[in-house]
Amino acid sequence: MDTEKKLWFRSKRYGWGWTPASKEGWFVTLAFLGIAIFLATRLEDSAVSGEDILFTFALPIGALTLLLIAIAWRTGEKPRWRWGDSKKK
């Protein structure tokens, strides 16, 4: 039996971060985008002051982003700075 875990996210070729590598990774990414769009449309209808913007958009987006990073960290490759292929020609 194969004991290697299935990666949901792969490291990017350039920079730091991840890209979806499986259907689970794509589901998480699309769910993040869907919730962010929902929060943005809700903000458009209700924002009156800076405090409204903070509590109805900025804090939820920050928490959602931290959750996305935590999921990618746990289910993806170890993050590190990359600049192209590490193989030297």
TORPA-4810 file (N, C-alpha, C, O; in nm, 3 decimals):
<nodes>
NODE_1_0.083_-0.117_0.000_0.000_0.000_0.000_0.089_0.125_0.000_0.193_0.127_0.065_M
NODE_2_0.048_0.227_-0.072_0.124_0.351_-0.082_0.097_0.437_0.041_-0.018_0.473_0.068_D
NODE_3_0.202_0.471_0.117_0.185_0.549_0.239_0.207_0.698_0.216_0.190_0.777_0.309_T
NODE_4_0.243_0.737_0.095_0.265_0.878_0.066_0.132_0.951_0.058_0.038_0.904_-0.006_E
NODE_5_0.123_1.067_0.125_-0.003_1.139_0.126_-0.027_1.212_-0.006_0.067_1.252_-0.075_K
NODE_6_-0.154_1.227_-0.041_-0.191_1.297_-0.163_-0.182_1.448_-0.138_-0.237_1.498_-0.040_K
NODE_7_-0.112_1.518_-0.225_-0.096_1.662_-0.210_-0.217_1.735_-0.268_-0.257_1.709_-0.382_L
NODE_8_-0.273_1.826_-0.190_-0.380_1.910_-0.240_-0.323_2.033_-0.309_-0.383_2.087_-0.402_W
NODE_9_-0.205_2.077_-0.262_-0.141_2.197_-0.315_0.006_2.168_-0.343_0.073_2.102_-0.264_F
NODE_10_0.056_2.217_-0.455_0.198_2.206_-0.491_0.262_2.343_-0.477_0.197_2.446_-0.490_R
NODE_11_0.392_2.342_-0.450_0.465_2.468_-0.442_0.471_2.535_-0.578_0.477_2.468_-0.681_S
NODE_12_0.467_2.666_-0.576_0.479_2.740_-0.701_0.621_2.728_-0.754_0.715_2.708_-0.676_K
NODE_13_0.638_2.741_-0.883_0.771_2.733_-0.944_0.851_2.860_-0.913_0.973_2.854_-0.893_R
NODE_14_0.784_2.974_-0.909_0.850_3.102_-0.880_0.784_3.165_-0.759_0.661_3.172_-0.751_Y
NODE_15_0.864_3.211_-0.665_0.811_3.278_-0.547_0.781_3.183_-0.433_0.836_3.073_-0.426_G
NODE_16_0.691_3.227_-0.344_0.655_3.150_-0.226_0.505_3.128_-0.228_0.429_3.221_-0.254_W
NODE_17_0.462_3.008_-0.202_0.319_2.980_-0.197_0.284_2.851_-0.268_0.370_2.771_-0.303_G
NODE_18_0.154_2.834_-0.289_0.105_2.709_-0.345_0.006_2.734_-0.458_-0.049_2.843_-0.472_W
NODE_19_-0.014_2.630_-0.537_-0.122_2.626_-0.636_-0.197_2.495_-0.618_-0.137_2.395_-0.576_T
NODE_20_-0.326_2.492_-0.648_-0.402_2.368_-0.632_-0.346_2.257_-0.721_-0.310_2.280_-0.836_P
NODE_21_-0.340_2.135_-0.664_-0.285_2.021_-0.738_-0.383_1.904_-0.746_-0.354_1.805_-0.812_A
NODE_22_-0.497_1.915_-0.681_-0.595_1.807_-0.684_-0.735_1.868_-0.680_-0.751_1.989_-0.664_S
NODE_23_-0.835_1.783_-0.695_-0.972_1.835_-0.692_-1.005_1.892_-0.554_-1.084_1.986_-0.543_K
NODE_24_-0.947_1.836_-0.449_-0.969_1.890_-0.315_-0.909_2.030_-0.302_-0.970_2.120_-0.244_E
NODE_25_-0.789_2.047_-0.356_-0.724_2.178_-0.354_-0.804_2.282_-0.432_-0.818_2.396_-0.388_G
NODE_26_-0.855_2.242_-0.548_-0.938_2.333_-0.627_-1.068_2.365_-0.555_-1.114_2.479_-0.559_W
NODE_27_-1.128_2.267_-0.487_-1.250_2.292_-0.412_-1.226_2.396_-0.303_-1.304_2.489_-0.287_F
NODE_28_-1.117_2.380_-0.227_-1.085_2.474_-0.120_-1.061_2.614_-0.177_-1.109_2.713_-0.122_V
NODE_29_-0.988_2.622_-0.288_-0.959_2.751_-0.351_-1.086_2.819_-0.401_-1.106_2.938_-0.380_T
NODE_30_-1.173_2.743_-0.468_-1.297_2.800_-0.519_-1.393_2.838_-0.406_-1.465_2.937_-0.417_L
NODE_31_-1.393_2.761_-0.298_-1.474_2.796_-0.182_-1.425_2.928_-0.121_-1.505_3.013_-0.084_A
NODE_32_-1.292_2.944_-0.112_-1.234_3.070_-0.062_-1.281_3.187_-0.149_-1.326_3.289_-0.097_F
NODE_33_-1.270_3.172_-0.280_-1.311_3.279_-0.371_-1.461_3.308_-0.361_-1.503_3.424_-0.363_L
NODE_34_-1.541_3.202_-0.351_-1.686_3.221_-0.339_-1.724_3.297_-0.212_-1.808_3.386_-0.216_G
NODE_35_-1.663_3.261_-0.101_-1.692_3.330_0.025_-1.643_3.474_0.019_-1.711_3.564_0.068_I
NODE_36_-1.525_3.497_-0.041_-1.472_3.633_-0.054_-1.566_3.720_-0.139_-1.591_3.836_-0.105_A
NODE_37_-1.617_3.664_-0.248_-1.710_3.739_-0.333_-1.840_3.767_-0.257_-1.895_3.877_-0.266_I
NODE_38_-1.889_3.668_-0.183_-2.009_3.688_-0.102_-1.989_3.801_-0.002_-2.075_3.887_0.013_F
NODE_39_-1.875_3.801_0.067_-1.846_3.906_0.165_-1.837_4.043_0.098_-1.882_4.143_0.154_L
NODE_40_-1.779_4.048_-0.020_-1.766_4.175_-0.092_-1.903_4.229_-0.134_-1.927_4.349_-0.125_A
NODE_41_-1.992_4.142_-0.179_-2.125_4.189_-0.219_-2.207_4.230_-0.096_-2.287_4.322_-0.103_T
NODE_42_-2.186_4.161_0.014_-2.254_4.199_0.138_-2.205_4.334_0.187_-2.283_4.413_0.240_R
NODE_43_-2.077_4.360_0.170_-2.017_4.488_0.210_-2.077_4.601_0.129_-2.107_4.708_0.182_L
NODE_44_-2.093_4.578_0.000_-2.148_4.681_-0.090_-2.286_4.726_-0.044_-2.321_4.843_-0.058_E
NODE_45_-2.364_4.634_0.008_-2.500_4.667_0.051_-2.506_4.733_0.188_-2.600_4.808_0.216_D
NODE_46_-2.407_4.708_0.275_-2.422_4.751_0.413_-2.315_4.848_0.464_-2.331_4.902_0.573_S
NODE_47_-2.209_4.872_0.390_-2.099_4.954_0.441_-2.139_5.100_0.451_-2.183_5.162_0.354_A
NODE_48_-2.123_5.153_0.570_-2.152_5.294_0.593_-2.027_5.363_0.645_-1.997_5.476_0.606_V
NODE_49_-1.954_5.297_0.734_-1.837_5.359_0.796_-1.717_5.265_0.786_-1.728_5.151_0.741_S
NODE_50_-1.603_5.316_0.828_-1.482_5.235_0.830_-1.495_5.116_0.923_-1.440_5.009_0.896_G
NODE_51_-1.568_5.134_1.031_-1.591_5.024_1.125_-1.672_4.913_1.059_-1.645_4.794_1.081_E
NODE_52_-1.771_4.951_0.980_-1.849_4.850_0.907_-1.760_4.771_0.812_-1.771_4.649_0.803_D
NODE_53_-1.672_4.841_0.742_-1.581_4.774_0.648_-1.489_4.678_0.723_-1.465_4.566_0.677_I
NODE_54_-1.439_4.722_0.837_-1.349_4.638_0.916_-1.418_4.509_0.961_-1.363_4.400_0.944_L
NODE_55_-1.537_4.522_1.017_-1.603_4.405_1.076_-1.679_4.318_0.975_-1.699_4.199_1.000_F
NODE_56_-1.722_4.375_0.863_-1.797_4.294_0.768_-1.712_4.241_0.653_-1.756_4.154_0.578_T
NODE_57_-1.588_4.294_0.638_-1.505_4.248_0.527_-1.361_4.217_0.568_-1.315_4.104_0.548_F
NODE_58_-1.290_4.313_0.623_-1.146_4.297_0.646_-1.115_4.184_0.745_-1.031_4.099_0.715_A
NODE_59_-1.179_4.181_0.858_-1.152_4.074_0.956_-1.194_3.936_0.905_-1.117_3.841_0.918_L
NODE_60_-1.314_3.921_0.847_-1.348_3.789_0.792_-1.255_3.744_0.680_-1.220_3.627_0.673_P
NODE_61_-1.213_3.836_0.592_-1.120_3.799_0.484_-0.985_3.760_0.543_-0.923_3.664_0.496_I
NODE_62_-0.939_3.832_0.645_-0.813_3.796_0.710_-0.819_3.657_0.772_-0.726_3.578_0.756_G
NODE_63_-0.928_3.627_0.842_-0.944_3.495_0.904_-0.954_3.386_0.798_-0.897_3.279_0.813_A
NODE_64_-1.027_3.414_0.691_-1.043_3.318_0.582_-0.909_3.291_0.513_-0.879_3.177_0.477_L
NODE_65_-0.829_3.396_0.495_-0.697_3.381_0.433_-0.605_3.298_0.521_-0.533_3.211_0.471_T
NODE_66_-0.607_3.323_0.652_-0.526_3.242_0.744_-0.569_3.095_0.740_-0.484_3.006_0.746_L
NODE_67_-0.698_3.070_0.729_-0.748_2.933_0.719_-0.700_2.868_0.589_-0.659_2.751_0.590_L
NODE_68_-0.704_2.941_0.478_-0.656_2.888_0.351_-0.507_2.855_0.358_-0.464_2.750_0.309_L
NODE_69_-0.428_2.943_0.418_-0.284_2.918_0.433_-0.260_2.795_0.520_-0.174_2.712_0.489_I
NODE_70_-0.336_2.781_0.629_-0.320_2.666_0.718_-0.353_2.535_0.645_-0.284_2.435_0.662_A
NODE_71_-0.459_2.536_0.565_-0.496_2.416_0.489_-0.388_2.382_0.387_-0.349_2.267_0.374_I
NODE_72_-0.340_2.484_0.315_-0.235_2.460_0.214_-0.106_2.412_0.281_-0.038_2.324_0.228_A
NODE_73_-0.073_2.467_0.397_0.048_2.426_0.470_0.038_2.280_0.511_0.135_2.204_0.500_W
NODE_74_-0.079_2.241_0.559_-0.097_2.104_0.609_-0.109_2.001_0.497_-0.063_1.887_0.513_R
NODE_75_-0.169_2.038_0.385_-0.196_1.941_0.279_-0.109_1.959_0.156_-0.129_1.892_0.055_T
NODE_76_-0.012_2.050_0.163_0.073_2.076_0.047_0.220_2.050_0.074_0.258_2.004_0.182_G
NODE_77_0.301_2.082_-0.027_0.446_2.068_-0.012_0.497_2.173_0.087_0.431_2.275_0.110_E
NODE_78_0.614_2.147_0.144_0.672_2.244_0.237_0.705_2.372_0.160_0.766_2.366_0.053_K
NODE_79_0.664_2.488_0.214_0.690_2.612_0.142_0.835_2.657_0.156_0.898_2.639_0.259_P
NODE_80_0.884_2.716_0.049_1.015_2.780_0.050_1.021_2.870_-0.071_0.944_2.853_-0.166_R
NODE_81_1.112_2.965_-0.069_1.128_3.055_-0.182_1.186_2.977_-0.299_1.285_2.905_-0.283_W
NODE_82_1.127_2.991_-0.415_1.174_2.921_-0.535_1.189_3.022_-0.648_1.115_3.120_-0.658_R
NODE_83_1.286_2.994_-0.733_1.302_3.075_-0.852_1.332_2.982_-0.969_1.448_2.967_-1.008_W
NODE_84_1.229_2.921_-1.023_1.244_2.828_-1.135_1.284_2.690_-1.087_1.274_2.658_-0.969_G
NODE_85_1.328_2.609_-1.180_1.371_2.473_-1.148_1.502_2.477_-1.072_1.589_2.559_-1.101_D
NODE_86_1.516_2.388_-0.975_1.640_2.384_-0.897_1.749_2.304_-0.969_1.864_2.302_-0.925_S
NODE_87_1.713_2.240_-1.079_1.811_2.162_-1.155_1.901_2.256_-1.235_1.852_2.344_-1.306_K
NODE_88_2.030_2.238_-1.223_2.124_2.320_-1.300_2.155_2.251_-1.430_2.176_2.129_-1.434_K
NODE_89_2.158_2.329_-1.538_2.186_2.271_-1.670_2.333_2.276_-1.700_2.375_2.232_-1.807_K
</nodes>
